[in-house]
Amino acid sequence: MARSTCYRRRQPDRLPSPTHCWQGLLQPLVSNDTHSAGSDAASQPAARDRKAEHLNLSMQEQMQAPQRYFAAYDLAYRALPELDMDAVDPSTTFLGKPLKAPLLISCMTGGTGKAGPVNRTLARAAEAAGIAIGVGSQRKALEDPSQADTFRIRAEAPTVPVLANLGAVQLNYGYGLAACEAAVEMIDADALVLHLNPLQEAIQPEGDRNFANLLPKIGAIARDLSVPVIVKEVGCGISGAMARALLAEGVHMIDVAGQGGTSWARIEAHRARDYALGDVFADWGVPTPVAIQQVQALPGATVIGSGGVRSGLDVAKAIALGADLVGMASPFIHAAMESEAAVKDTIARTVRELTIAMFCTGARSIADLQHVSVYDRTR
């Protein structure tokens, strides 16, 4: 499989001062569990709904990482593909289920009022398009069962892979195999994502920051859980060295979720009203193309490439760099806020862009695309 081996960090595009751009983006949000009880309740500070704040802030352009790393990579163009475009087939399999395209609607939301309709909209679109889908962290639903329906999407997506999701750090806060099984059972999931997010937790005002001795606990879950475990980051990337340690513990599916997409450092810094802190860490992490290349080099790894993927051409680049499946979040959440039709249109356009890229590189299948050369224009 052809690989680009050189990476040089470019100077980040400068964003306007956060003092002028970020303030005022986040309106106070009241928890679904907070009800008015007259003047006494009205005089109390509104309970913060972290999930709703995350959903609201993730929609803001200022919360995106300052660089687009896939723009630095080019696929080898083939002027004579010797291929009928109608013969191009982007289908694949994931978790033993057929997919019409190697796409995953990445884990994003749940646990707050408007997240339920959003997840169901995304699920219906995923089922219609034949692609995989994940939900956001289910911790809130395990602690408050009334929130479980905001995650339940199997009725809308009966045949495609559905991914459950919990923060790996919760294994240090009382969660174990039973909680992981409960998350899977809650949504009849095909796999469980355990997400890693130390930078987010470090900045988050109410963050859980004890990441000590988690690796063997993740390994124990991977060995004993009834479904496969996928370990993913949330936007800072998983390096080759980290992936090697996970593989040694029995984790074979890794979502690199690299730097280049939504910046959770910025989101949490905004929630903490420490805007400068968000700028300091906004572009820290392993860029997605680099993470994909490092992890795919390890025998036995199934690689999900996500983080800053914004088009079908980016999907094609991620696969050529070594990904088996490609996750997207921001384009789909924006579309879901508009309509189910908008999500379906976004998926269809992404698949069309991927198909064109395959055709123009002479790749009839995803397996062919994984052997297309990739050039790093910063070399």
Secondary structure, DSSP 8 states (H G I E B T S, - for coil): -----------------HHHHTTTSS---B-TT----SHHHHTS---B-HHHHHHHHHTSGGGB-S--GGGGEEE---S---S-GGG-B--EEETTEEESSSEEE-----SSTTHHHHHHHHHHHHHHHT-EEE----HHHHH-GGGGGGT--TTT-SSS-EEEEEEGGGGGTT--HHHHHHHHHHHT-SEEEEEE-HHHHHHSTT-----TTHHHHHHHHHHHSSS-EEEEESSS---HHHHHHHHHTT--EEE---BTSB-HHHHHHHHTT-HHHHHHHTT-S-BHHHHHHHHHTSTT-EEEEESS--SHHHHHHHHHHT-SEEEE-HHHHHHHTT-HHHHHHHHHHHHHHHHHHHHTTT-SBHHHHTTS-EEETT-
